[in-house]
Each structure stands twice: as structure tokens, then as C-alpha cells.
Amino acid sequence: MKVQKIGLLAIILILYITPSGNLKQTKKIEPTDIYFKKDAHRAFESNSGYCDMNTLFYPKIQNGQAYLYNRKSDTVAFGPCRYIYYEDLNNKVFRFVDQNGLIGYASIMQDRTVFILHNGQYSEATAMQDGSACVKDGEFYYYIDKNGIRFTKHDYVEAYPFSESQGFFARVKMKDGHWAIIDKKENVIFDSFDSIEKLPYLTTYGAATKNDKVVLFSLEQFEDDSQPRITSILDYIDIHILGRDCLYAIVTSKDGKKGVITIWNGEIFIPAEYVDIQFGDIDNTETFFFRCQKEDTTVDYFYMKGIW
């Protein structure tokens, strides 16, 4: 599957999509038993199969043990265990901590029973999102699919989930100490980086460091002849991507001064002449700001409106 190109215009349009994010339905859906459960909680289930699991189950602690209860029958659906990641429920695969302190996965079946995919096995494990999760078993990390089956062959010193980039790419640290970006077939897209910033979720633009340089790259694959590519190599020693849309980043020059660049083209937004830069947004507005401190402790503010 190829990643569709998501340009700046597309990101702007995303911000104006209606909260539901659904296309207008041409066929009226009647609130029959197919879509609504007839109980006090009236759990909603759409024709796509989505169901708000929080309306069907609730967690409960008894004698220091965690249980998952069925709301309708008020009976135990899962447990006991030491902890349940209740925020995972709507993924229909949730994590739990067993009596030995290890993490396992359980799946909520069609009939609302719970099936254990893995008993406690992992010292670290991410939520099951976009069809996979990142787990640590022993000293190393690898990836499992929604059925709990390992689908990557290599062991990694550190790793982050594919869900960072909508399920397409993940950043991993190899046994030689260098960082790389892989796809789900474990093809290496980029390698030999000293560090890699969190991968973009909405855009295709990312950043890394290598040999005291900042490397900007694009992960877009929207045509048959289009490949992920390095877009810029910049004379900075460090970078930190900002904001939910990953469009700006604070960079550090060789003399330790900080500035701000735009990720999609590497252009200077704020020159690297400050000892410290703080970033934030103004509540209930479309304005964000950079608080830039000089060596003499005076401060400059830069304001921007729009997406951040």
C-alpha cells in the first residue's frame, strides 16, 4: 500500500473537516437492534462494526486485583490481573499486566467475550493500533500484528510503533547503535542516523541527525516513480520537531544557539541566535508563539496564526 501525498493544503483542509469526519449518508439508518444495544447504556455500534467498548465494559479493582466487567450482565469478562489498559478497549485488543508484572494482550471477540492472545510476556508493549504493536521481549524489541503474531524477523535495541505514521513506517535502533526507518515488510528506508525525531502522522516530512548535521527527509510515495528521499542536509547539530502537525522545528547550531526552521523546505523561520526557545499556543485561538531568550536575558516573541 502506498502512502498518499499529504501536502500543506491537505493538512489545512483536514482542520476544517466536520467533527464526525464521515461522508454524508445517502441511505437512512434506522435505530434497530443492529445498531443499538437495548440496555441502560445504549451502546452504539455502526454498520462498519465500530462499537464504543466503554459502554459495554468497565474496570473494577477488587482486593488489589483488576477485572473487566460486562456492563449489561455485571459479570466478570476478564481477570483477575494486576492492571488493565482500559484506554485500549476501543482498539478491540487491549493490554493487561499479569501477576508477574509482564504485559499481555487480549482481544474482544464478536460476541463480547475476551480471548487472550498472549499471556504476560513483554516488559514493554505499545497499544495495538493500525494493525500492529511494538513489544519488548527480553533485551530486544520487535513487532506483532493484531492477532499477536510476530511479523518482523530482526531484533532492535529500541523501537517505536508503526502507528506514528498511520501504520506505514517505524523508527528503530539497530544493534550497531544507529537508527533506521523501516516499513512493515522490514525494508530499510533510511539508515545510519544518529537519532530520528518522532515520525509525522499527518505530513510526510521528518528529521534526523547524522555526523553533527540535521537531515530532513520526505516519506511520500504517491506515484510509481516516487520514493522516500532526503530533502535537505543542514549545518545544525540538533533538531526538535514541534507541534501536532510537525511543520516547524527548533534547531541548535554548532555554537549552541537556537533557532527555528520549517520542516518541509528547511528554510529559516527564526535565526539561530538565541540561548533558549520555548514554544506554545494561546488557548482558544489559532495563534502559537515562540519565546526566544537572548544572552542578555531579554526576550523576543514571535507569533504565528494558523496550523502548528
N, C-alpha and C positions, 0 to 999 in steps of 0.2 A: 504494500500500500504506500502511496506517495504522499508526502506532506504537501498540502496545498499552500500556495504562496499567500502569506498574510501581510500585506503592506500597511503602511501607516493609515491610509484611507480606510482599510478594512477594520482596523482597530477602533478608529473613530466611530464607524458605523455600529460596532458592537456595543458601544456605550449607550446607544440610543435604541437598542432593541427593547421591546416590551419586557417587563419582568418575567413573564411566563416563558418567553423565548420560543413559543410554539407557533406554527403556521396556522392560519385561520382554517377551521374545520368546515368542510362542506356538508358533512353528514352529522346530524344531531345525535348526540349520545344520551340515551335515556338512563337515569339513575337506577338501573336494575341491580339485581344481586350480582351481576357480572362485575360491576364497577364499585359497588359499595357493600361493605360487610354490615349486616344487620345486628349491631350490638351497640352498647352505650358509647363506644369510641368512634364508631362510624369510619373505620379505616378506609382511606381512598386507594383504589387501585385502577390505573388507567388501562386502556386497551393495549398499550405497549408492554404491559406486565409490571410497570413500576408500582411499588407499594411503599407507603410510609411505614417502615417497620417499627418506628417508635409508638405507633398507635396499636400495634399488635403485641409488643413485648415491653417489659420494664425490668430494670435491675433491682436486686434486693440483697442486702447484706444480712446474714443470719449467723450468729456465733462466729464472726470473723471470716465467714466464707461468702463468696459471691455466687449468686444464682441469676438466671434469666427466667422470668415468669411470663407465661401466656396471659395476656390481659383478659381475654374472654372467659377462660376456664379457671383462671387464677391458680394454675398448677405450674410446677417446675418444668421448663422446656429444656434447660441446660444447667449443669452444675452438679456438685459444688466445685469451685476453683478459687484461686486467690484473688483473681481480678478479671473483669470483662471489659474490653474496649467498646463501651456502649456506643460511641460515636461512629463505629464501623457498621452498624446494623444495616443502614440503607444500601451498603455495598453487597448485602446478602452473604458476604463472607466476613466473619469477624475474628479478631484476635482475642485470645484469653491467656492468662498466666496460670500454669498448673501448680501443684503443691511444692514442686522443686524450684519454682521461680523461673521456669523456662516458658517461652511463648509458643502457643499452638494456634491453629486455625480451625474454625468450624463454619459450616455452610448451612444457611436456612433453606430448606427444601420447599418445593411447591406446596406441599400440604402443611407447611409451617412447623414441621419437625426439624430438629437440628442434627446434622451429621458431622462428625469430627473428621476433618481432612488430615490433620496432624495433631497428635498429642504433643505436649510440651517438648520442643526440640531446639528452639532457637533462643540465643541470648539477646538478639536484636531482630526486629521484624517490622516492616512498614505496613500500612493499611493496604488491602487488596484494592487497587484502583487501575482503571484502564487495562484490566485483564491480567495484571501481574503484581508481584510484590518482591521487595528486596529483603533478604534474610541473612543473618549471620549464624553459621553453624560451626562451632569450634573456633578456629582462628580466622576463618575467611568468610567472605560474602559471595552470594550467588542469587539467582532469580528463579522464582516459581510461578506457575500460571494459576488461574482461578480454580483449578482442580487440585492444587497443591503439588503439582508435578514439576520437578526441576527441568528447565528448558535451556539453561546455559551450561557449558562444559567447564569453563575456566573458573578458578578461584581468584577473588580480588581482595586486596588488603583493605580497601574502603570502597563503598559503592552507594549510589543514590538511586531512587526508584525511577522507572520509565515514566511515571505519571508527571514528573517535572515538565515533560514536553509532550503532553497529551498521549503518552504511550509509545512514542516513536524512538526516542533516543535516551541514553542514560550516561552519566559520567562515572568512571571507575578509576581506582588507583591500582596500577599493576604491581606485581611483585618486585619489579626493579625500582619502584618508588615514583615513577612517572604517572601522570594522569592521561586518560584517553576518553573518547566518546565512542560508544558502540550503539548499534541498532539491535533489534530483537533477535536477529539471526547471528548476533555476536560478531558482525563485521565491524572492523575498527574504522571509524570515520575520520577521526583525528587522533594523534598520539604524541607522546613525548613532551607533554606540557608539564610545567612545574606546579600549576594549580589551574582549576577551572571554576568560574563563577556558576551559580545556580542557572540551569538551562531555562530558556524562555518558554513560557506557556502560551502566550498569545502571538508573539512575534517569532521570527526565525533568527534573530540576532543574538549572539553570545560573545563571551570574552574569556580570555585565559592569560596566563603569564608563561613566558619561556625565555630563559637566559637573560633575565633582567629587562625584558621587553613585554609590552602589552600586545596581545594578539586578539584582533576582532575577527569573528567568523560568522558565516551565514549557513544555516542548516536547510535552506529551502530546496525542495525538489519538486518543481511544478511542471517541468517539461521533460521529454525523453532525454534531452542532452544536457539537462541542468543537474549539477552536483553540488553538495556542500563545498564551500570554498573559504579560504582565508581572504578577508576583505581589506585588512589593514594591519601593519606592524608599527607600533608607536613607541616613542622613546620615553616610556614611563616604566617604573619598576613594580607598580602595584595598581590594582583596579578593584572597585567595589560597585556592582550594579545596584541601582536604586529603583524603588517604586514597583507597583504591581505590574506595570507594562514593560519594564526593563528597557526604557528608552534613553536613560541618562546614567552616567556612572561617575563616581569620584575617582580620580587618578592621583598617583603620587609620583613626583619627579625624582630624579637621582639625588637632588639636594634636599629631599624630604618635604618639599612644598606640595600643596594640594590644589587641584582644580577640578573642573567638570567638563566632560565631553559627551557628545551624542553617540550612542552605540551604533546606529545604522550607517554612519559615514566617518566616525572618528573626529569630527570637527570640534574645535574648542568652543565650549559654551561659557566657561569661566576660566581665565588663565590660571595656571598652576603657580600662584604667588601667595598662597595663604598657609598658615600653620595648622589650621583646623577648619573643617567644613561640616556643618550639621544640616540635615535635610528633613523637611516635614511638610505637612499640608495643613491648610487652615480649614477647620471643621465647617461642614455645611456649605462649602464653597468649591469652586473649581480652580482654586488657587493653591499652588505649592511654592515653597521658598527654600533658599539656601542661605544659611547664616555662616558667613565667611570671616574668620578671625585673622587679623594681621599680627605681625611680630610685636607691634607696639600695643597690643591688646584691643585696639579699636576694631570695630566690626562693620562689614558691608553686608547688606541684604540684597538678594536678587529674587525677584518674584516672577512667576510664570502662571498663565492661565491655560486651562485645557487638561489633556490627559497627562498622567505622570506614571 
